[in-house]
Amino acid sequence: MSVAVEHIATDQPPDDAKARDLDYGWQSGNQIELLENGEAYFPKVFEAMRAAQREILLETFILFEDKVGFELKDILIEAAQRGVKVVASLDGFGCGELSVSFLRELAEAGVAVQMFDPASKTLGIRTNWFRRLHRKIVVVDAAVAFIGGINFSADHLGDFGPEAKQDYAVQIVGPAVADLHHFALAQSGRQVRTRRGWRRRPQRPAPWATSEEDGLVRLIYRDNVQHRDDIEEAYIHALSKARTRAVIANAYFFPGYRLLREIRNAARRGVHVQLIMQGQPDVLLAKLAARMLYDYLLKDGVVIHEYCQRPLHGKVALVDDDWSTVGSSNLDPLSLALNLEANVLIRDRAFNQQLYESLEALARNHCQTMPEKRKPRLWLWRLTVGFLVFHVMRHFPVLTGWLPAHKPRLKPIESPAHDV
């Protein structure tokens, strides 16, 4: 099959940088629903897509050819055939195993399929490891939006088995959907109309909403241009204001020193700080790296749980009784220094309480808690291998800079005229 493509740079300043490089402010009056795992997420997303009248915008890191992927494909094809504009932006690494026939069916039906930084295998191995499109966003008819950590794959469903992932997303209805819609359009290379509130602001919005009302939502994102640290800064700022409690559940935890220090400082001043980590990791190095930080945090009163029922894939946090964040960003060097990520910040007491109860039940029923004073063991291993793991992870973004430079591209896949 011949595939026609054109190149659109997505991590370099585009020609219409003023339209794309935006700082989104706090939007009030939103309805936010927590969606835990694929059992809650997929029915909501698919229902919205089936009801779409004008447009479906989708970004995902992973789309597999399994029961979830095939259902998504059928829904997108049916929507495109009835005249809905459908744009699917997929990551070239996470979706690199999709078959030609799968992509061809979508393209021939009129779905605008775009692959971010695709690359052929070298000696049977994929080499496009870094600067991934890691966002998971769906916007339907500019009326409802979904954002979180859940990919379109069956391993987010409980019936997948012991390797099924524990994860979270949110559904948003209200004014914040306009920001997510505009962002998704701009990042896909589509034309966007400039309206008041979308233009680049002379100063960034305040990181902490001053209003006491609920239903506040703000979109934040990480790119490799102007917004390299926005998500990390949001965590740091929220923790610096924490008064009573903070809970962070994150699959891949190896943040920079500033964020680690803020977590420790919050615990030192009496905030009840809980971290929920992977106890059954899908990437062993992630667990080893996180454990390098345990002693530093435990000695100042941070409570650390390891979730052991199945792999933890969540990227959520809450502070006090009204601040929360849900999104695609882990707290590791890949997410904080290389990948394209997106989170929402939420100021809503009911949502905060719902997320807290979910995480508290997870910690209470399915986690093991690390002892405050752990007995030293395998000290020789910790001194050698542990030291190496710690510093490799710490300097990982710099090390990747030594690799041959390239500019990741978003490549639209068009319906072929004929097979070759």
C-alpha positions in Angstrom: 0.0 0.0 0.0 1.3 3.4 -0.8 0.9 6.0 1.9 1.1 9.7 1.2 2.5 11.8 4.0 3.4 15.4 4.7 5.5 16.7 7.5 4.2 19.1 10.2 6.6 20.0 13.0 4.9 19.8 16.3 7.6 20.3 19.0 9.2 23.4 17.3 7.6 26.9 17.3 5.0 26.8 14.4 4.4 29.8 12.1 1.3 30.7 14.0 3.1 30.4 17.4 0.8 33.1 18.9 -2.2 30.9 18.3 -0.6 27.6 19.5 1.7 28.6 22.4 -1.0 29.4 24.9 -1.4 29.6 28.6 -4.8 28.5 29.5 -6.5 30.1 32.5 -8.9 28.8 35.1 -12.4 28.2 33.8 -15.4 28.0 36.1 -18.7 26.3 36.0 -17.5 22.9 34.9 -18.9 19.4 35.6 -16.1 17.0 36.3 -16.6 13.2 36.6 -13.8 10.8 37.8 -13.5 7.7 35.5 -11.6 4.9 37.1 -10.2 2.2 34.8 -11.4 1.2 31.4 -14.7 -0.1 32.8 -15.8 3.5 33.5 -13.8 5.3 30.8 -14.5 3.4 27.5 -18.3 3.3 27.8 -18.4 7.1 28.4 -16.0 7.9 25.5 -17.6 5.6 23.1 -21.1 6.9 23.9 -20.0 10.4 23.2 -18.3 9.4 20.0 -21.4 7.6 18.8 -23.5 10.7 19.4 -21.0 13.0 17.7 -22.6 15.4 15.2 -19.7 17.5 13.9 -16.3 16.6 15.2 -14.1 14.0 17.1 -10.6 14.9 18.1 -8.5 12.1 19.6 -4.9 11.9 20.8 -3.5 8.8 22.3 -0.1 7.2 23.1 -1.3 3.6 22.6 -3.9 2.1 20.3 -3.8 -1.7 20.1 -5.6 -4.1 17.7 -7.6 -5.7 20.4 -11.3 -5.6 21.4 -11.0 -2.0 22.6 -9.0 -0.9 19.5 -11.4 -2.6 17.1 -14.4 -1.1 18.8 -12.8 2.4 18.6 -12.0 1.9 14.9 -15.5 0.9 14.1 -16.9 3.9 15.9 -14.6 6.3 14.2 -15.3 4.9 10.8 -19.1 5.1 11.3 -18.7 8.7 12.5 -16.7 9.7 9.5 -19.1 8.0 7.1 -22.0 10.0 8.5 -20.1 13.3 7.9 -18.4 13.8 11.3 -14.9 15.3 11.1 -12.6 12.8 12.8 -8.9 13.5 13.6 -6.9 10.8 15.3 -3.4 11.7 16.4 -1.4 8.5 17.3 2.1 8.1 18.7 4.6 6.4 16.4 6.1 4.4 19.2 3.1 3.5 21.2 1.0 2.7 18.1 4.0 1.4 16.0 2.6 -2.1 15.7 -0.7 -1.1 14.1 -1.2 -3.0 10.8 -1.4 -1.4 7.4 -4.9 -2.8 7.0 -6.1 -1.2 10.3 -4.8 2.2 9.3 -6.1 1.9 5.7 -9.6 1.2 6.9 -9.6 4.4 8.9 -8.1 6.5 6.2 -10.4 5.2 3.4 -13.4 6.0 5.6 -12.3 9.6 5.8 -10.7 9.5 9.3 -7.7 11.9 9.4 -5.1 9.6 10.9 -1.8 11.3 12.0 1.2 9.4 13.3 3.6 11.3 15.6 7.3 10.5 14.8 6.9 7.1 13.1 10.1 5.2 12.5 10.8 1.8 10.9 12.6 -0.8 13.0 16.4 -1.1 13.0 17.4 -4.8 13.3 13.9 -5.5 14.5 14.0 -2.9 17.2 12.1 0.4 17.3 14.5 3.3 17.9 12.1 6.2 18.3 12.1 6.0 22.1 12.2 9.7 23.1 10.0 12.8 22.9 6.8 10.8 22.6 3.2 12.1 22.1 2.1 10.8 25.5 -1.1 12.8 25.8 -4.5 11.1 26.1 -7.2 13.5 25.0 -10.7 13.2 23.4 -12.9 16.1 22.5 -16.3 15.5 20.9 -18.3 18.4 19.3 -16.4 20.9 21.4 -19.0 20.0 24.1 -17.4 17.1 26.1 -13.8 16.3 26.8 -11.9 13.4 28.3 -8.3 13.5 29.6 -6.2 11.3 31.7 -3.8 8.3 31.6 -6.0 5.7 29.9 -4.9 4.4 26.5 -7.2 2.6 24.0 -6.2 -0.9 24.8 -7.7 -3.9 26.5 -5.1 -4.0 29.3 -7.1 -1.2 31.0 -10.0 -3.6 31.6 -10.1 -5.9 34.6 -10.8 -9.0 32.5 -7.4 -8.6 30.9 -6.0 -10.5 33.9 -3.3 -9.8 36.5 -1.6 -7.4 34.2 -4.6 -5.1 33.8 -3.7 -1.5 34.7 -5.1 0.6 37.5 -5.7 4.1 36.0 -7.8 7.3 36.0 -9.3 9.9 33.6 -11.9 12.6 33.8 -14.9 13.6 31.8 -15.4 17.4 31.6 -18.5 19.3 30.5 -18.4 23.1 30.6 -16.3 26.1 29.6 -13.0 24.3 30.0 -13.9 22.1 27.1 -13.3 25.0 24.8 -9.7 25.2 25.9 -9.2 21.5 25.4 -10.8 21.7 22.0 -8.6 24.6 20.9 -5.5 22.9 22.2 -6.3 19.6 20.4 -7.0 21.4 17.2 -3.8 23.5 17.4 -1.6 20.6 18.2 -3.0 18.5 15.3 -1.9 21.2 12.9 -5.5 22.2 12.1 -6.7 25.7 11.5 -8.0 27.3 14.6 -10.1 30.4 15.0 -8.8 33.0 17.3 -11.2 34.1 19.9 -10.9 36.2 23.0 -9.2 34.0 25.6 -7.2 32.0 23.1 -4.7 34.6 22.3 -1.3 34.5 24.0 -1.5 36.4 27.3 1.3 38.8 28.3 1.5 37.0 31.6 0.8 33.4 32.6 -2.4 32.7 34.6 -2.1 32.4 38.3 -1.1 28.8 39.2 -3.6 28.8 42.1 -7.2 29.8 41.5 -8.3 32.5 44.0 -12.0 31.9 43.7 -13.6 29.7 46.4 -16.2 28.3 44.0 -16.2 24.7 42.8 -16.0 23.4 39.2 -12.8 25.2 38.3 -10.6 23.6 35.7 -7.3 24.6 34.0 -5.5 22.9 31.2 -1.7 22.7 31.6 0.7 20.9 29.2 4.3 20.1 28.6 6.1 20.7 25.3 9.8 21.1 24.3 9.5 24.8 23.6 7.8 27.3 25.9 6.1 25.0 28.4 8.8 22.6 29.5 8.1 22.8 33.3 4.5 23.8 33.6 3.2 20.4 35.0 6.1 20.1 37.4 5.7 23.7 38.6 2.0 23.1 39.2 2.8 20.2 41.5 5.5 22.2 43.3 3.1 25.2 43.8 0.2 23.1 45.1 2.5 21.2 47.6 3.9 24.5 48.8 0.4 25.6 49.8 -0.7 22.3 51.3 -2.1 22.5 54.8 -3.6 19.2 55.8 -3.1 16.4 53.2 -1.5 15.5 49.9 -1.8 12.2 48.0 0.2 11.4 44.9 -0.5 8.2 42.9 2.0 7.9 40.1 3.2 5.0 38.1 6.7 6.2 37.3 8.1 8.3 40.1 11.5 9.9 39.9 11.1 13.6 40.0 13.7 16.4 40.2 15.1 17.6 43.5 12.8 20.7 43.7 9.6 18.6 43.7 11.1 16.0 46.0 12.1 18.8 48.4 8.5 20.2 48.3 7.1 16.8 49.1 9.5 16.4 52.1 8.9 20.0 53.3 5.1 19.5 53.3 5.5 16.4 55.5 7.9 18.3 57.8 5.4 21.0 58.5 2.7 18.5 59.5 0.9 17.8 56.2 -0.2 14.1 55.9 1.7 13.2 52.7 1.0 9.8 51.0 2.6 8.4 47.9 1.2 5.5 46.0 3.8 3.7 43.9 4.0 0.6 41.7 4.6 -2.5 43.7 4.0 -4.7 40.7 5.7 -2.7 37.9 5.5 -3.3 34.2 9.0 -1.7 34.0 11.4 -3.0 36.7 13.8 -0.1 36.4 10.9 2.3 37.4 10.5 0.5 40.7 14.2 0.3 41.4 14.6 4.0 40.7 11.7 5.0 42.9 13.0 3.0 45.8 16.2 5.0 45.7 14.2 7.9 47.0 12.3 6.1 49.8 14.8 6.7 52.6 15.0 10.4 51.8 11.2 10.8 52.1 10.4 8.3 54.8 12.7 9.9 57.4 10.7 13.1 57.2 7.3 11.4 57.6 6.1 10.8 54.1 3.9 7.7 54.0 4.8 5.4 51.0 2.4 2.7 49.7 3.2 0.2 47.0 0.2 -1.0 45.0 0.6 -4.7 44.6 -2.7 -6.0 43.1 -1.8 -5.2 39.5 0.3 -2.6 37.6 -0.4 1.0 38.6 -0.7 3.3 35.6 -2.3 6.3 37.2 -1.1 9.9 37.2 -3.2 11.7 39.7 -2.7 13.8 42.8 -4.7 15.8 45.3 -3.9 18.5 47.9 -6.1 19.5 50.9 -9.8 19.3 50.2 -10.2 21.0 46.8 -7.1 20.8 44.5 -6.6 17.8 42.2 -4.8 17.0 39.0 -5.4 14.2 36.5 -3.6 13.7 33.2 -1.0 11.8 31.2 2.2 13.0 33.0 4.2 10.7 35.1 6.7 12.2 37.6 9.8 10.8 35.9 12.4 12.2 33.5 10.6 11.0 30.4 7.4 12.9 31.2 9.0 15.9 33.0 11.7 16.5 30.5 11.0 14.8 27.1 7.4 13.8 26.3 4.5 15.8 25.2 2.0 15.7 28.1 -1.3 17.3 29.2 -3.0 17.4 32.6 -6.0 19.3 34.0 -5.9 21.1 37.4 -9.2 20.9 39.2 -10.5 23.0 42.1 -13.6 21.2 43.2 -14.3 19.8 46.7 -16.7 17.0 45.6 -14.2 15.7 43.0 -11.3 16.0 45.4 -13.2 13.9 48.0 -14.2 11.3 45.4 -10.6 10.9 44.2 -9.4 10.8 47.9 -11.8 8.0 48.8 -10.7 6.0 45.7 -7.0 6.4 46.5 -7.6 5.8 50.2 -9.4 2.5 49.5 -6.6 1.5 47.1 -3.9 2.2 49.8 -5.9 0.5 52.5 -7.0 -2.7 50.7 -4.4 -3.3 48.0 -1.1 -1.8 49.0 1.8 -2.6 51.3 3.1 0.3 53.4 6.8 0.9 53.6 8.1 0.8 57.2 9.2 4.2 58.5 12.5 2.8 59.6 13.6 0.2 57.1 16.4 -2.2 58.1 19.5 -1.8 55.8 19.8 -4.8 53.6 21.8 -5.7 50.5 23.9 -2.7 51.3 26.6 -3.6 48.7 23.9 -3.8 46.0 22.6 -0.4 47.1 26.1 1.1 47.0 26.9 -0.1 43.5 23.9 -0.9 41.3 21.5 1.4 43.3 24.0 4.3 42.9 24.2 3.6 39.2 20.4 3.5 38.7 19.9 6.7 40.7 22.4 8.7 38.7 21.4 7.3 35.3 17.8 8.3 36.0 18.8 11.6 37.4 20.8 12.6 34.3 18.7 10.8 31.8 17.4 13.9 29.9 20.9 15.1 29.5 22.1 11.7 28.3 19.5 11.6 25.6 20.8 14.9 24.3 23.9 13.0 23.2 21.9 11.0 20.8 21.6 12.1 17.1 19.2 15.0 17.1 15.9 14.8 15.1 12.7 16.8 15.0 9.7 14.6 15.8 7.0 15.0 13.1 3.3 14.5 12.8 2.6 12.6 9.6 -0.9 12.5 8.2 -1.7 9.1 6.6 -3.9 9.6 3.5 -6.1 7.1 1.8 -4.1 5.4 -0.9 -5.1 5.6 -4.6 -4.0 2.0 -5.2 -1.9 -0.8 -3.6 1.6 -1.5 -4.6 
